[in-house]
Each structure stands twice: as C-alpha cells, then as structure tokens.
Amino acid sequence: GQGVIASVNAGILWNDAAYYDNGQPNHAIVVTGVSRDPHTGDIQGFYINDSGTGNSGEFVEAAQFQTGWLETGGLSGVTDAMRPAVDGPA
C-alpha cells in the first residue's frame, strides 16, 4: 500500500551489458507490486514500471531484482502512506 521508487543498475535489470556502466545504480524504476509464494510467503519477484523500456507491470524475478538493486548499492524511496481513494476526478 506504499509507493516505492528504486535506483537500480539498468544493465543488470535489462540483462544488457551496454547499460552496465560501472556497476553502480544508474536508473530508477517504480515498484508496483510483489509476488509471494502462497504457501511459504517467500518473495518470488516484483512488478515494476520502467520508463527506460516503456514497460509497465513487468515481472522481475527476486534474484535479478536483488542483484540489480541491493547488490549494486541501490537505494529506494518509500512513501509514508498510500493516498486515499477519491470519488471522481482528482
């Protein structure tokens, strides 16, 4: 229920050496959801919106996300609370 923007290494996330640069975070994505195993609760992966590829709702497996985000020193910004739903135009 919170907004998340994560800094990642685009080369790792896209599996494209041309965007690896020096291996540090070089791109930002919006995390829109998480997929968990229904029996164990283990994280299977994340759904993201990526302005670099133009893809929305893209699934990234947990191991690839961890390598491209956490292991490259990436950071994330997380909102304090979700914006309440409103009726009609915002």
VEXGULUM-236526 format. One record per residue: residue number from 1; x, y, z of N, C-alpha, C, CB in turn. Coordinates in steps of 0.05 Angstrom, whole numbers, plus 32768, in hexadecimal, padded with zeros to 4 digits. Each point is the difference from the previous one (the first is absolute). Glycine has a CB too. Layout:
<vovos>
+-----+------+------+------+------+------+------+------+------+------+------+------+------+
!   n !   nX !   nY !   nZ !  caX !  caY !  caZ !   cX !   cY !   cZ !  cbX !  cbY !  cbZ !
+-----+------+------+------+------+------+------+------+------+------+------+------+------+
! NUM !    X !    Y !    Z !    X !    Y !    Z !    X !    Y !    Z !    X !    Y !    Z !
...
+-----+------+------+------+------+------+------+------+------+------+------+------+------+
</vovos>
This chain:
<vovos>
+-----+------+------+------+------+------+------+------+------+------+------+------+------+
!   n !   nX !   nY !   nZ !  caX !  caY !  caZ !   cX !   cY !   cZ !  cbX !  cbY !  cbZ !
+-----+------+------+------+------+------+------+------+------+------+------+------+------+
!   1 ! 8010 ! 7FE8 ! 8000 ! 7FF0 ! 8018 ! 8000 ! 8011 ! 8019 ! 8000 ! 7FDD ! 7FE7 ! 8017 !
!   2 ! 803D ! 8017 ! 7FE4 ! 8011 ! 8018 ! 8000 ! 800D ! 8002 ! 7FE4 ! 8008 ! 7FFD ! 8032 !
!   3 ! 8000 ! 801C ! 7FC7 ! 800E ! 8004 ! 7FE7 ! 801E ! 7FFB ! 8004 ! 7FDD ! 8022 ! 7FF2 !
!   4 ! 802F ! 7FD2 ! 7FFA ! 801D ! 7FFA ! 8001 ! 800E ! 8007 ! 7FE6 ! 7FF7 ! 7FDB ! 8021 !
!   5 ! 801E ! 8034 ! 7FE1 ! 8012 ! 8005 ! 7FE9 ! 801B ! 7FF5 ! 8008 ! 7FE6 ! 802A ! 7FF1 !
!   6 ! 8025 ! 7FC5 ! 7FFE ! 801A ! 7FF4 ! 8006 ! 8015 ! 8008 ! 7FEB ! 7FE8 ! 7FD9 ! 8016 !
!   7 ! 8030 ! 802C ! 7FF3 ! 8016 ! 8005 ! 7FEE ! 800E ! 7FE5 ! 7FFB ! 8007 ! 8030 ! 8010 !
!   8 ! 7FFD ! 7FCA ! 7FD7 ! 800A ! 7FE6 ! 7FF7 ! 8016 ! 8003 ! 7FEB ! 7FD3 ! 7FEB ! 800A !
!   9 ! 803B ! 8000 ! 7FF1 ! 8013 ! 8000 ! 7FE9 ! 7FF0 ! 7FF5 ! 7FE8 ! 8029 ! 7FF9 ! 801E !
!  10 ! 7FD3 ! 8018 ! 7FCE ! 7FF0 ! 7FF9 ! 7FE9 ! 800B ! 7FE8 ! 7FF0 ! 7FF3 ! 8030 ! 7FFD !
!  11 ! 8027 ! 7FCE ! 8002 ! 800C ! 7FEA ! 7FF1 ! 7FF9 ! 7FE5 ! 800C ! 8025 ! 801E ! 7FF3 !
!  12 ! 7FDB ! 7FE1 ! 8027 ! 7FF8 ! 7FE7 ! 800E ! 7FE2 ! 7FFB ! 7FFD ! 8026 ! 8006 ! 8021 !
!  13 ! 7FCB ! 800E ! 7FE3 ! 7FE3 ! 7FFD ! 7FFE ! 7FF7 ! 7FF8 ! 7FE4 ! 7FFB ! 8022 ! 8025 !
!  14 ! 8011 ! 7FEA ! 7FC7 ! 7FF9 ! 7FFB ! 7FE4 ! 8010 ! 7FE9 ! 7FF4 ! 7FF3 ! 8030 ! 7FFC !
!  15 ! 8020 ! 7FC5 ! 8013 ! 8012 ! 7FEB ! 7FF5 ! 800E ! 800A ! 7FE7 ! 7FE2 ! 7FDC ! 8014 !
!  16 ! 8029 ! 803D ! 7FED ! 800C ! 800D ! 7FE9 ! 801A ! 800E ! 8009 ! 7FD2 ! 8006 ! 7FE9 !
!  17 ! 8045 ! 7FEE ! 800F ! 801A ! 800B ! 8008 ! 8004 ! 801D ! 7FF7 ! 8011 ! 7FD1 ! 7FFE !
!  18 ! 7FE2 ! 8037 ! 7FEE ! 8003 ! 801C ! 7FF6 ! 7FF7 ! 8015 ! 8015 ! 7FF9 ! 7FEF ! 7FD1 !
!  19 ! 7FF7 ! 8009 ! 8042 ! 7FF6 ! 8012 ! 8014 ! 800B ! 7FFA ! 801C ! 7FD7 ! 8005 ! 7FE5 !
!  20 ! 803D ! 7FEB ! 801C ! 800C ! 7FF9 ! 801A ! 8010 ! 8017 ! 800C ! 8002 ! 7FD0 ! 7FF1 !
!  21 ! 800B ! 8040 ! 7FFF ! 8011 ! 8016 ! 8008 ! 8015 ! 7FF5 ! 8014 ! 7FDA ! 8022 ! 7FFA !
!  22 ! 8028 ! 7FEA ! 801E ! 8014 ! 7FF8 ! 8014 ! 7FF4 ! 7FED ! 8014 ! 8018 ! 802B ! 7FFA !
!  23 ! 7FD0 ! 7FCB ! 8002 ! 7FF3 ! 7FED ! 8012 ! 7FF1 ! 800D ! 8017 ! 8023 ! 7FE2 ! 7FF5 !
!  24 ! 7FDD ! 8038 ! 800C ! 7FF1 ! 800F ! 8015 ! 7FE4 ! 8005 ! 7FF6 ! 802B ! 8016 ! 8011 !
!  25 ! 7FC3 ! 7FF3 ! 8001 ! 7FE5 ! 8007 ! 7FF8 ! 8001 ! 8017 ! 7FEB ! 7FEE ! 7FF2 ! 802D !
!  26 ! 8003 ! 800B ! 7FBE ! 8000 ! 8014 ! 7FEA ! 7FE5 ! 8005 ! 7FF4 ! 802F ! 7FF3 ! 7FF7 !
!  27 ! 7FBC ! 8003 ! 8017 ! 7FE5 ! 8002 ! 7FF5 ! 7FEC ! 7FFD ! 8017 ! 800F ! 7FEC ! 7FD3 !
!  28 ! 7FD9 ! 801F ! 802A ! 7FEB ! 7FFE ! 8014 ! 7FE8 ! 7FF3 ! 7FF4 ! 8011 ! 8029 ! 8018 !
!  29 ! 7FE2 ! 7FC6 ! 7FF8 ! 7FE7 ! 7FF3 ! 7FF8 ! 7FEC ! 8003 ! 8017 ! 801A ! 7FDF ! 7FE3 !
!  30 ! 7FCD ! 801D ! 8016 ! 7FEA ! 8000 ! 8014 ! 7FF8 ! 7FE3 ! 8005 ! 7FF0 ! 802F ! 7FF1 !
!  31 ! 8010 ! 7FCA ! 8028 ! 7FF7 ! 7FE5 ! 8008 ! 7FE2 ! 8002 ! 8005 ! 802D ! 7FF3 ! 8015 !
!  32 ! 7FC4 ! 7FFC ! 7FDC ! 7FE3 ! 8002 ! 8003 ! 7FF3 ! 7FE8 ! 800E ! 8001 ! 8019 ! 7FD6 !
!  33 ! 800F ! 7FD2 ! 802F ! 7FF5 ! 7FE9 ! 800E ! 8015 ! 7FEC ! 8006 ! 7FD4 ! 8008 ! 7FEA !
!  34 ! 8025 ! 7FE5 ! 8027 ! 8011 ! 7FEA ! 8008 ! 7FF1 ! 7FE6 ! 7FFD ! 801A ! 801D ! 8020 !
!  35 ! 7FF4 ! 7FCE ! 7FD7 ! 7FF4 ! 7FE6 ! 7FFD ! 800C ! 7FED ! 8015 ! 7FF8 ! 8007 ! 7FCE !
!  36 ! 7FF7 ! 7FEC ! 8042 ! 8009 ! 7FEE ! 8015 ! 7FF5 ! 7FE4 ! 7FFB ! 8002 ! 8026 ! 8021 !
!  37 ! 800E ! 7FC6 ! 7FE7 ! 7FF6 ! 7FE5 ! 7FFF ! 7FE9 ! 7FFD ! 8013 ! 802F ! 7FEF ! 7FF4 !
!  38 ! 7FBA ! 8007 ! 8003 ! 7FE8 ! 7FFF ! 8011 ! 8003 ! 7FED ! 8018 ! 7FE6 ! 800B ! 7FD8 !
!  39 ! 802D ! 7FE2 ! 8027 ! 8003 ! 7FED ! 8015 ! 8015 ! 8009 ! 8015 ! 7FF2 ! 7FDC ! 7FE0 !
!  40 ! 8024 ! 802F ! 8016 ! 8016 ! 8007 ! 8012 ! 8002 ! 801D ! 8006 ! 8018 ! 7FD9 ! 7FEE !
!  41 ! 7FDD ! 8038 ! 8001 ! 8002 ! 801D ! 8003 ! 801A ! 800B ! 7FF5 ! 7FE4 ! 7FFC ! 8028 !
!  42 ! 802E ! 7FF2 ! 7FCD ! 8019 ! 8009 ! 7FF5 ! 7FFB ! 8013 ! 7FE8 ! 8017 ! 7FD5 ! 800F !
!  43 ! 7FFA ! 803F ! 7FEE ! 7FFD ! 8013 ! 7FEA ! 800A ! 7FF2 ! 7FE7 ! 8006 ! 8028 ! 801E !
!  44 ! 7FE9 ! 7FD8 ! 7FCD ! 8007 ! 7FF5 ! 7FE6 ! 800B ! 8015 ! 7FED ! 7FDE ! 7FDD ! 8007 !
!  45 ! 8018 ! 803B ! 7FFB ! 8009 ! 8015 ! 7FEF ! 7FEF ! 8019 ! 8004 ! 800F ! 7FDE ! 7FDF !
!  46 ! 7FF6 ! 8036 ! 800F ! 7FF3 ! 801A ! 8002 ! 7FF5 ! 8008 ! 7FE6 ! 801F ! 800D ! 8025 !
!  47 ! 7FCC ! 8002 ! 7FDC ! 7FF4 ! 800D ! 7FE8 ! 800A ! 801D ! 7FFF ! 7FD7 ! 7FE1 ! 8000 !
!  48 ! 8032 ! 8028 ! 7FE9 ! 800B ! 801A ! 7FFE ! 7FF5 ! 800F ! 7FE8 ! 802A ! 7FF0 ! 8017 !
!  49 ! 7FD7 ! 802B ! 7FEA ! 7FFD ! 8011 ! 7FE9 ! 801B ! 800C ! 7FFA ! 7FCF ! 800B ! 800C !
!  50 ! 8039 ! 7FF3 ! 7FDB ! 801C ! 8007 ! 7FF8 ! 7FFF ! 8014 ! 7FE9 ! 8011 ! 7FD3 ! 8010 !
!  51 ! 7FF5 ! 8046 ! 7FF5 ! 8000 ! 8014 ! 7FEB ! 8016 ! 7FFC ! 7FEC ! 7FEC ! 8020 ! 8020 !
!  52 ! 8029 ! 7FD1 ! 7FE7 ! 8015 ! 7FFB ! 7FED ! 7FF9 ! 7FED ! 7FEA ! 801F ! 8008 ! 8025 !
!  53 ! 7FCF ! 7FE5 ! 7FE1 ! 7FF7 ! 7FED ! 7FEC ! 7FE4 ! 8006 ! 7FF6 ! 801D ! 7FDD ! 8015 !
!  54 ! 7FD5 ! 8034 ! 7FFA ! 7FE4 ! 8006 ! 7FFA ! 7FED ! 7FEA ! 8009 ! 8010 ! 8019 ! 7FD9 !
!  55 ! 7FFA ! 7FD3 ! 8035 ! 7FF0 ! 7FEB ! 800A ! 7FF3 ! 8007 ! 801B ! 801D ! 7FDF ! 7FE9 !
!  56 ! 7FC9 ! 801A ! 8019 ! 7FF3 ! 8003 ! 801A ! 7FF5 ! 7FE4 ! 8008 ! 7FF4 ! 8031 ! 7FF7 !
!  57 ! 800C ! 7FCB ! 8023 ! 7FF6 ! 7FE6 ! 800A ! 8013 ! 7FE9 ! 7FFA ! 7FD2 ! 8011 ! 7FFB !
!  58 ! 8048 ! 7FF6 ! 8000 ! 8014 ! 7FEB ! 7FF9 ! 8008 ! 7FF1 ! 8019 ! 8011 ! 801C ! 7FDA !
!  59 ! 7FF1 ! 7FC9 ! 8024 ! 8008 ! 7FEF ! 8016 ! 801E ! 7FFC ! 7FFF ! 7FD3 ! 7FE9 ! 8000 !
!  60 ! 803A ! 801B ! 8017 ! 801D ! 7FFB ! 8003 ! 8004 ! 7FED ! 8016 ! 800C ! 802E ! 7FEF !
!  61 ! 8001 ! 7FBC ! 800C ! 8005 ! 7FEC ! 8015 ! 8010 ! 800C ! 8017 ! 7FFE ! 7FDB ! 7FDD !
!  62 ! 7FFD ! 801A ! 803B ! 800C ! 800B ! 8018 ! 801F ! 8001 ! 7FFF ! 7FD8 ! 7FEF ! 8019 !
!  63 ! 8034 ! 7FFB ! 7FDD ! 801D ! 7FFF ! 7FFF ! 800C ! 8016 ! 7FEE ! 7FFE ! 7FCE ! 8009 !
!  64 ! 7FF6 ! 8036 ! 7FDF ! 8009 ! 8014 ! 7FEE ! 7FFC ! 801C ! 800B ! 7FF6 ! 7FE2 ! 7FDA !
!  65 ! 7FF3 ! 8022 ! 8033 ! 7FFB ! 801A ! 800D ! 8014 ! 8006 ! 8016 ! 7FCF ! 7FFB ! 7FF5 !
!  66 ! 8037 ! 7FF1 ! 801B ! 8013 ! 8004 ! 8016 ! 801B ! 8007 ! 7FF5 ! 7FE7 ! 7FE0 ! 801D !
!  67 ! 8022 ! 8012 ! 7FCE ! 801A ! 8005 ! 7FF4 ! 8001 ! 801C ! 7FF4 ! 8006 ! 7FD0 ! 7FF7 !
!  68 ! 7FE5 ! 8038 ! 7FFB ! 8000 ! 801B ! 7FF3 ! 7FFA ! 8017 ! 8013 ! 7FF2 ! 7FE8 ! 7FD8 !
!  69 ! 8004 ! 8012 ! 803F ! 7FF9 ! 8016 ! 8013 ! 8012 ! 7FFF ! 8018 ! 7FD0 ! 7FFF ! 7FF0 !
!  70 ! 802C ! 7FEE ! 8021 ! 800D ! 8000 ! 801A ! 801E ! 7FFB ! 7FFE ! 7FD6 ! 7FEF ! 8013 !
!  71 ! 8032 ! 7FFE ! 7FDC ! 801D ! 7FFA ! 7FFE ! 8010 ! 8015 ! 7FF1 ! 7FF3 ! 7FD0 ! 8001 !
!  72 ! 8000 ! 8043 ! 7FF1 ! 800F ! 8015 ! 7FF3 ! 8001 ! 8019 ! 8011 ! 7FF2 ! 7FEE ! 7FD4 !
!  73 ! 8002 ! 8011 ! 8044 ! 7FFF ! 8017 ! 8012 ! 7FE9 ! 8012 ! 7FFB ! 8030 ! 7FFD ! 8001 !
!  74 ! 7FBC ! 7FF9 ! 7FF1 ! 7FE8 ! 8010 ! 7FFA ! 7FF0 ! 8007 ! 8019 ! 7FFE ! 7FEA ! 7FD4 !
!  75 ! 7FF4 ! 802B ! 802A ! 7FF0 ! 800A ! 8016 ! 7FE3 ! 7FFF ! 7FF7 ! 8025 ! 801E ! 8011 !
!  76 ! 7FC9 ! 7FE7 ! 8001 ! 7FE3 ! 8002 ! 7FF9 ! 7FF4 ! 8016 ! 8010 ! 7FFE ! 7FCF ! 7FF4 !
!  77 ! 7FEE ! 803D ! 8000 ! 7FEF ! 8013 ! 800E ! 7FE5 ! 7FF4 ! 8004 ! 801A ! 8027 ! 7FED !
!  78 ! 7FDB ! 7FDA ! 802C ! 7FE6 ! 7FF4 ! 8006 ! 7FEF ! 8015 ! 800D ! 8015 ! 7FD3 ! 8006 !
!  79 ! 7FD2 ! 802F ! 7FF0 ! 7FEE ! 8014 ! 800C ! 7FF7 ! 7FF7 ! 801B ! 7FF0 ! 800D ! 7FD3 !
!  80 ! 8008 ! 8006 ! 803E ! 7FF7 ! 7FFA ! 801A ! 7FE5 ! 7FF2 ! 8000 ! 8019 ! 8028 ! 8011 !
!  81 ! 7FD5 ! 7FE1 ! 7FDD ! 7FE5 ! 7FF4 ! 7FFF ! 7FF5 ! 8002 ! 7FE4 ! 7FF9 ! 800D ! 8030 !
!  82 ! 7FF4 ! 7FE2 ! 7FCB ! 7FF3 ! 8000 ! 7FE6 ! 7FEC ! 8017 ! 7FFF ! 8006 ! 7FCE ! 7FFC !
!  83 ! 7FF7 ! 803E ! 7FED ! 7FED ! 8015 ! 7FFC ! 7FE4 ! 7FF4 ! 8001 ! 8020 ! 801B ! 7FE4 !
!  84 ! 7FCE ! 7FF0 ! 802B ! 7FE5 ! 7FF5 ! 8002 ! 7FF1 ! 8002 ! 7FE5 ! 7FFF ! 800C ! 8031 !
!  85 ! 7FF1 ! 7FE0 ! 7FCA ! 7FF0 ! 8001 ! 7FE7 ! 7FEC ! 8016 ! 8002 ! 8005 ! 7FCE ! 7FFA !
!  86 ! 7FF5 ! 803E ! 7FEF ! 7FED ! 8016 ! 7FFF ! 7FEB ! 7FF9 ! 7FEA ! 8022 ! 8022 ! 800F !
!  87 ! 7FC6 ! 7FE8 ! 7FF5 ! 7FEC ! 7FFD ! 7FEB ! 8002 ! 8017 ! 7FED ! 7FE1 ! 7FE8 ! 8020 !
!  88 ! 801E ! 8011 ! 7FC7 ! 8001 ! 8015 ! 7FEB ! 801C ! 8009 ! 7FFA ! 7FD3 ! 800F ! 800F !
!  89 ! 8030 ! 8005 ! 7FE0 ! 801A ! 800A ! 7FF8 ! 8010 ! 800B ! 8017 ! 7FED ! 800B ! 7FD3 !
!  90 ! 802D ! 7FF0 ! 802C ! 8012 ! 800A ! 8016 ! 8008 ! 801D ! 7FFB ! 8011 ! 7FD2 ! 8007 !
+-----+------+------+------+------+------+------+------+------+------+------+------+------+
</vovos>
